[in-house]
Each structure stands twice: as C-alpha cells, then as structure tokens.
Amino acid sequence: MLDKQNNLNSHLDLKSSGGCFLCPRNCGALRNDFDHVGACGVTKDIYISTYQLHFYEEPCISGKNGSGTIFFYGCPLKCIYCQNSPISNCKNLEEKNLKKYNIEDLVEIYFELEKMNAHNINFVTGTQYIPEIVESIKLARSAGLKIPTVWNTSGYESIESLKLLNGYIDIFLTDFRYIDNELAKKFSAVNNYVEVVKEAIDYMFKICNENIYDQLDSDIAIMKKGVIIRILVIPSHVSDSKRIIDYLINKYRKNICISLMSQYTPMREDFEYEELNRRLTKREYEKIINYVYSLGLENVYIQDMDSASTKYIPNFS
C-alpha cells in the first residue's frame, strides 16, 4: 500500500512519487501524459482556462474591484449539470494545444491580478494542482503579495491535501452539494461525498475559525479570512438543502456564513433525471430562504432568481 502522505510530501514529481492521491478518489494515477490522466482528467502539467477579475462571487469576495479568479482545467467530481463543464470535463484536452503553466507563471498571474486591484486571488477547482499552488503562494508572499487567497471548491477534498493548504489559504469558499449520497452518486458520480465534505468542512473551520472582514466603506466589507458554505439548491431537492442547513446549525450553531444559491442552470435539455431539465422555481427558492430565516440565521447570502442564466458563466475560451 502506497503511503499517501509521503506521496503528498514529495508532491512536485507525481511520477517519481508513485501516483497522485491529492483528491479523495485516491486514483493513484501517474498523470505523466494524456494516456495516464487522473480522475480529475488532467496530467501533472498546469492548465488554466482563464484568469480575470470576477464580479459574480459573494459580495464580500468580489467587492467593488472584483475577485482575481483563476479557472483551472480538471475536477475530481463529475457533476452532470456542471456550469463549468467546458473546463471541468477535459474532453479531448490533448487536442486543444493549450499552454502549460509553471509555478513561476502562477506567481506572475497573482501579481498581475493584484495590480488590477483584485481583492483576492481566487483558485477555482485547484485540487489537482495543490502542491504547485502552495509553492507558488510561498514564492509570491516572499516577493510581497499582500491580498488574501480563496480556495473555491466543491468541498470534495481530502484532509491530507487540506493540510498542505494550511497557512496558505485565507478563505474557504466551499460547496456543500448534497447530504444524501444517493444524490451524489446520481449527479456527481461519487459514492462518499457526504462523509468527505463533512470532514473537509470541519477541517476548514479549524484552519479559519473566525470570519474576519475589512470594512472598505458603508456599503461593502471584504472578507480577509473565514469560511463561506455554498448550498446550490437543486430543483425538486429543496428537502436535501434543508437537511444540509440542519446539519450545519447542529454542528456549528449559528457561527456560520451560508450562501444560498438559486443559480442552477440546465446546460442541456436532455438530462436523464427530469428535475435537472429546468431551473429552480421562485417558490422552491423562497421555501429555503424562509426556512433559513426561521432558524434565526443572519449571516446568509441569497441570490436573485435571474442569477440562473448562462450570462454569468465566464467565457472559458
């Protein structure tokens, strides 16, 4: 049996370490070429779709200047409704002739985004590149990078990998997709999502046990450190979202920041599961909003119903 922690510690050369165990799938892939990609769909080379100022995160993340967001190719989950599917599914990636980035390139991107007055550096689905990202943050901070870092994740993270991020990530912007493993299996092709995400979020709270904000003016406060838990309300599955909220309150009381997301957008019209072929209704979303407020939660972000639109999805080309 390969020692997962040793593999992580010798992380900069996945081939010599015997394989990749960065995500909870523990696929052990060498990731040395496109014949040996990981469950994430990528090799050990760093592939970035786009980096930009992003204005459609939570207000405390995007602020007025935007979040310096880096969209990576690949993802450990296989959500059939994924809005980022052009970069998460990685089909025929070897044919796209994409630029390969290295650690020094990442550092340059961070400083470019900082010069653009980004409030933070926002890593979207970076699990498959955790070792390189950690090394790049080390270099950037030693060279004077000041703005906070955001780990924008599905929540499907291993504790071993989160330990590598400890000290380098300031804000965890994490999904809590399901509290029913049958839904996770149907929609995201994973059997153990619930157990993994509970353990992962618990560790995130240990790393960032207090939400800290910088009040820029009377209108906006920017998060400098903390945890935000996103709950994507899936059509016909409001009850699952309620169960997630119940779990979070029972576990963490009211010391949590929740983002209730109404933005589910069908990316096609022929899903096997009929409920995925439509947007969330206003009535469904109001049910979950009313439920949250009935429990006395105050630190809650809600969305307009028109957020369920492809116009808010970045241009990944």
N, C-alpha and C positions, 0 to 999 in steps of 0.2 A: 504494500500500500504506500503510495507516494505521500510524503509529508507536505500537506497543503501550505503550512506556514512557511516552511523552508522555500517552497516554490515562490511564495509571495515575496519573501525577503530577497531572493535572487531574481527580482522581477524584471530587470531590464533586458534579460535574454530568455524569453519564454522557451526557446528551443533547447537550450542547454539545461534549463531547469526541469525539463521532462513534461511540460504541458501547462495549460492555463486552468487555474481554479479561482479566477477572480470573481465570478458570479456564482450564485447558489446552484446553478445547474451542474457545476463541477465536471465539465465535459472532458477536461484533460487534453484538449486539442493543442497541437504544437503551434498552430497559427503561423506557420512559416511560409505558406503560399496559398493560393486560392483553391488548391486541392485539399488543404488542411485547415480550413477556417474553423473558428469556434462556433458554439451555439449562438453567439452574437452575430455571426455572419461575416466577420472581418478577420483579416490577418493581424499580425502584430504591428504592421505599419499604421500610422495615424492618418485617418481620412476625415476631413472636415468638409461638410456641405457648404456652410456659410457662417460668417460671424458678422454681427451687426448690433446696432442699438435696437433693442426690442421694447416696445411700449405697451405690450398686452399681457404682462405679468401682473401680479397683485400690486396695488398702488405703492406699498412700502418697498417693493423690489424695483419696479420700473420708474417710480417717481416722475419727475418732470423731464429728466435728461435721457431716460431710457436705461435699460439693463444691458450691459455688454455681453451679449449672448453668443455662445459658440455651440453650433449644432454638429454633433459627431455622427458619422455613419455607424450603424450597428445598434443592436439592442438585445439583451438577454431574453426579453419577453417577446411573444409572438401574438400580440393583440390583433384580432381580425378586423377591428374597427379603427386602427391606429391612424391618427391625422397626419403623422409624420412618416407614413409608410414609404414614400419615395426614398427615404434615407435609412429607415429602421429595418426594412426587409432585405436590402442589399442584393436584390436580384441582379445578376449579370454585372456585378460591380467591377469585375476584371476587364470588362469591355468598355468601361467609361473613360479609361485612361486618366484617372484622377491624380491630382498632385498628392504626393506623400509628404506629410509634415513631420518635423522632428521636434525635440524638446526646445531647441533654440527658437524655432519658428513660433511655438506656443508663447514663449516669453515675449517675442516681438508683438504678437497679437494682443496680449494683455496690455502692453504699454500703448499700443495704438488705440485701443478702446478707452483706456484711461485718459488719453489726450483728447478723445472725443467727449469727455466729461461723463462717461458712463458712471452710474452709481455703484456698480459692482461688476465682477466677472462671473458669468452665469454658465456653468457647464451643463449642457443638456444631453443626458444619456451618455455619460462618460465612463461608465463602469469598466468597459473593456480596455480603457486606457488609464486606469487609476495610477499605476506606477509612474508612467511618463508625466501625467498631470501633477502628481506630487513633486516630482523632481523639478518640473518647470515652475511651480509655485515657489519652491525653495529658492531657485535662481532669481525669480522676479522680485521676491521680497528682499533678497540680499542686495538687489540693484535698486531698491527704492519704491516698489509697487505699494500703494497705500490703500487702495479700495478693497472692500471685503470680497470674499469668494462665496458663490452659491452653488450647492450641489442639487441640481434639478433632476429628480429621479423617480422612477416608477415605484420605488420602495422595495423592489426585489433585489436586496443587497445582502451579501454575507457579512457576518461580524468581522471576519478576518480582514476583509477589504476595507470596511469602515474604520478599522483600527489604523490602517495606513493613512486614512484621511484625517485622523485626529490631529489637531494642531494646524491643519492647512485649509480646512473648510470652516467658514464662519457661520453660514446659514444653510440649513437643510430645507429644501422646498420639495417635499415628498408626497407622492400619491399614496392613498390607501384605497385601492381599486375595489376590492371585494372582501367580505368576511365569510364567504361561502366558497369553499374550494371547488365545488362543482361548477360554479360560475367561472372561476379562474381557469379551470380545465377547459371549459367550453369556449371561452372568449380569448384566453391568453396562452393556451397550450402548456399549462404548468400545473403540477399536482399539489404543490406545497406552498402556494403563495401566502396563505393566511398565517401560517406558523412563521414563515420567513419575515414577512413585513412587520408582524408584531415585535419580533426580536430586534429587527433593524431599527424601528422607530424608538424602541426603548433605549437602544444604544445612542441614537441621535440625541435624545433628551439628556443622556449622561454627558455627552460632549458639549451640548449647548443647553444648559439647564435654566437659562433665563433669556427672555426676549429683550433685546436692547435696541433702542431706536435713536436716531439723530433727528431732532425736530428742526427741519430746514426753515419752515415758516408756519403760519397758522393753518395752512392747507394740507401740508404733507409732512409725514415723518418717514424717514428711510431706515429700514432695518439694518443694523450693523452686526447683530448676532442673534441666532434663535432658530426655531423650528416652525414651519408652516405645514399643516397637513391638508392636502387637497383631496376632496372627495368628488369624483366625477359621477354625477347622478345619471345612471343608465336607464333609458326608457323601459318601463314595466318592472323596474327593480328598485323602487323607492324604499321598500322594506329593508333591502340589504344595506342601503345607505344609512337608514335609521339605526340598524344594528351596529354599524361602524361607529356612529356617534355615541351610542350607548356604551360601547366598549371603551372608547377614548375617555369619556367622562368618568366611568367607573375606575379606570386605570390612573388617569392624571387629574381627576377632578375638573376644575374649571380653568386650570392653568395651561390652556392650550389656545393656539390660533388655528382656526379652521377656515378653509376656503371651499365654499360650496359651488361646484361648477355646473353650469347649465349648458355648457358649450358642446355637448355631444353632437357630432355632425356625421351623418351617414356618408361614407366616402364612396359608396356604390349603392345600388338599389336591388341587389340580389343576394343578400346575406342568407345563409342557411337558417338563421334564427330570425323570425319575423320581426321581433321587437327592435332589432338593430336597423331596420329599414326606415326608421322615422326619427325625427327629433323628439326631444323631451317636450311634453306639453306644459303650458303655463300652470295648469292645475297640479301636475306632478311636482313641479319645482316649488310651488307655493306650499305644498304639503311638507316638504323637507325643511323649508325656511321656517314655517310656523312651528315645526317640531323642535328645531334648534332653539328658537327663542322661548318656547315653553319650558325648556330646561334651564333657562337663565344664562345661557352663554352670550357673552357680549363681544368677544374678540373674534368676529366672524366676517368674512368677505363673501359677498353674493354678487352674482353677475346679472346683467340684463339678458333677456331672452334672445336678443339679436346677436349675442356672442356665438350662437350656434350657426356660424357662417364660415365658408371657406376663405372669405376675405381676410380673416385674422390668422390664417395659416401662412407662415413665411414662404417666400419664394426660394426653394431649395436648389434651384439651378444657378 
